């Protein structure tokens, strides 16, 4: 009798687990082959993970740009990866603020838009400037 109860409970548990398993969807946007208006890159891509609220930028400077930047900043690396938190506001995605309360910058993204902008704020005066255009924009829905 105990063995039958155990089998019944196990089957009920298995049935509930299979039928009521929840799926989690997340969205990732990848911007590839991004051309910057100021610097030249061999590789320049942005990966926005909306579920994790995280932007990852992977880039490799070309030799000319790397040498130019190395003259003024010895900490520059030719190949680098940067992660920043992102948040959504009015269908735009902003990176964390870099700078001080009176002066700061943020990267600005829009879903399915190949243009990357930078928001600059100086003493509450805002400016929005395009800094890159990407040749490929891919949006993936990930199920887990």
Phi, psi and omega in degrees: 000316179297323180294322178294319177299318179297316179297318180295314179298319180297316179295320177296314179300314180297317179298314179297319181297316182289316185281333184247023177289130181266142176257141178248127178252138174226159183240138178231133176245130180241125176252118184243161177053050183277128179261121179269144182279346183250324185236159178252140183230150168279320178221135177207106181222154179234136177238118179252115177259103186289331179291317181273355184054052186223133173250130175242128177246125177246127181211156175223119178289150170282169186300317182298311180295318181300314180297319180298313181289327181295333179297325184254347181215106182289345181276354180297136175249145180293323180238132184206163175224133183234137175242136177219147175286148177234156174218157182258138176211117180054048178065014174246151179246126184246143172278170174305153177286138176243120180130209184246168181302326181278336182216119177208164177230156177212144170278146183233129180235153173230140181303137178059020179249126183283355182269134176247130183242162174238132177260124179244131179236122176234117181047051178067008173264119184260145172222141179238120184231138176283132181246335182211155169230133183255143180280334182230132173233119180237133177242127181241140170257123182255130179252133177223000000 
